[in-house]
Amino acid sequence: MEKPYFRTWPFNFGAIENQNFERAKIIIVPLPCDLTASWSWKGGVREGPYAIIQASRQLDELFYEGENPFPIFTFDEVELSQVKEEAILGVEEIVKNILQKNKFPLLLGGEHSISVGGVKAAKNKYSNLSVLQLDAHPDLLDNYAGTQYNHACTMRRIKDFKIPTVQVGIRSIDPETKNYLKKERIKNIFTAPEIPKKKILNGLTKNVYLTIDLDVFDPSIMPSVSTPVPGGLGWYEVLDLIETLAKNKNIVGADIVELCPIPGLIAPNILAAKLTYKIINHILSVY
């Protein structure tokens, strides 16, 4: 048989040949949702999951030979309801099904509100759950632009679950949120560039859901977000914190959100894909 003059290149995270759900330990879920992100000055976060997966196919670390491919499985793109509350319930259902099969859910957004569904599903499975949020914004508004499920309300909805939260990288706080923080005496919120790892770990329980809004990074290395804020964290600072978290806590689920790709600018997409890979490596080290 003649050698073919072409090859197929799977469209999944890492371009894995013959990915297998049953053998996979980590399930990647693309969620191109931006129902409320259009209120930001710059739309386009629904293109984030596609851009991350596309960029991941360029990562040298994920090129494997032999019969033991990287144990991850990428879902097909998920289309959520256009009704915001129903979209959150859809995410919850997806994550619940993944957790029931004892696999690790890794969500790719899309806007930050998807975290509400992910955290709720994790809370229903894991006792003693907490949330570590890396973000430029606290996302603690009770209502914004006519809905309690706006991306700017994500952590407020998560706090409704009565679980501990720790927020890192914050550097843009509105007056309403300042009043809320003072009234509720919320302490575990750390503004950039402060990363007090001991205090962060002390504020978390054994089981942790990790949510990363990519605007936690400084815009000099991550300009492709809808609401960039100067003075963000660096690449190695974030990786060091995630490694510390993985060594000391049980990460039970994670999401990476708010990538807003800029046409012709590939570096931020690669950063998001590399970050996803780094998280996967830490999770696999304990599975």
Phi, psi and omega in degrees: 000132180292146176292129180291152180262025178206167172214157176268153183229100187303143177262083172213175182296117180085003180053048183284127177285135173053049178299146187230118184296317184295323181276344184289146176257332181239131181249118179266129184239109176282124183234085183281067184253131176213043184297329181245349183293342180296345177285344176287168183290341184223117179270177175122005183290343177295342178276355184300309181302317179300316182294322179294315180295318178300315181292328182296337181285357177256359183281118181301327184299337186260008175273114184238146173246157177097196189258006182239077180290164177308129187281061176233157179224130180257122174295157166296160180304133183264128176260113181270164178299151176279353174270121192302313181299322179290326177297318178297319178296325177296317178297317179302315181296318179298312182293322177302315180295323178294314181295325179297334178268012178058039175244164186263122178274128176234107186267139176245115177265169020067171184282163190291341183298342179299336182298331182300314179293320179296315181293320181298318178296318179295322179297324181289338179262319187253126171282164176058045181267144172222172182232130170253120180250126172252121192192155172277338185238146180286339179053047185247015176291144180281329181207135178214133179056036173086008180215146175277358182248022173294155179299337178281357181247006189305308184286335175294319178291324178292324176295336175299338179282357178061043176241152180295143175228147174231131184241128187230141177093003185295136178205017176214103185234125180278163182301321180299318180291322177301318179295320179296316180299319180290316182296317183272357179055046180280125186251326188279059176227119188242124182273145178297144005267019184290125175224074181280091190302322181296316179294322179298311180296321180295333180277354182254152176271187182297312182264129187230134169261127183256123176237128184237112169273124187295348176284002171296331178285154175296141181300342179295333177247345178222075178280345187273063174224159185281337181225071181291147178225128180296158176086025183279182182280160178266168182301307185289331175297314181293316179298320180296319180293318179295319178297317178298318178299312182297326181283337187246344183227170177258101180283121187253350179186160182203158171216152174235121190228168169073020170289126180238088190302140175257121182307129178087352181248100188270335188304315179297326178295320177296319178302313181297321179292318179295321177298317177301315179299317181297318178297316178304315181300318181293322180292316181295334182292341181246354180282000000 
